[in-house]
């Protein structure tokens, strides 16, 4: 899951300091927004196009102007 989420972030045009924080809690991978809120990534499908994670990456990319 970490690799899939990382690759999705790279594909969205993010790198290094723009990537969201990813942490596993009780065996579930979570992505953390800058305001501290989080959402679980329960399967590889949760990182795909149209997912909440993909929307999150797009939001970061637009905000960063990349």
N, C-alpha and C positions, 0 to 999 in steps of 0.2 A: 504494500500500500504506500509506503513512503516513497518508493521509487516511482510508482505511477503518479502520485501527486506531484513529485518533483519534476517529472517529465512534462506533466500538464502545465506546470508553471513556466517551464522553459518554452514550451510551445506557445504560451500566451504572451511571450515576449518579456517575461520577468527574469531578473537575475539577482543573485546575492542579496543585497540589502532590501530589495522590494518583495522578496518571497515571504509569504505568510509563515508564521510559526506553526510547525506541525509537532504534535505530541501524542503519545499513546497513553491512554488512561484506562485501566482495567481491560486491556486488550483491544480497545477501540481507538482508532486514529482520529484525532480531532485537529481541525484547522482553527486558528485563532485570528479574529479580526483585530484591528488596531485599537478598538475601544474595549478589548478584553473579552468580548463575547466569543463563543465557540460554537461549532457545529460538528457533529460526528461524521466521519467518512467510514461507513460500514462495509463497503465493498468497492471494487475497482470501478463499478458503474457510477458511484458517487463522485468520481473525478472527471467523468466524461463531459462532452459538449452538451450544454443545456442543463447541467447539474448546478446545484447551489455553489459548489466549489468553483466551477468554471465562471459563474457570474461574479463570484468573489474576486477571482483573478482578473477579470475584465475591469471590475471596479477599481482595483489597485492600479492596473495599467493606465486607465483613463486619468485617474487622479495624478499619476506621476507624469503624464504627458508623453508617454512613449508609444 
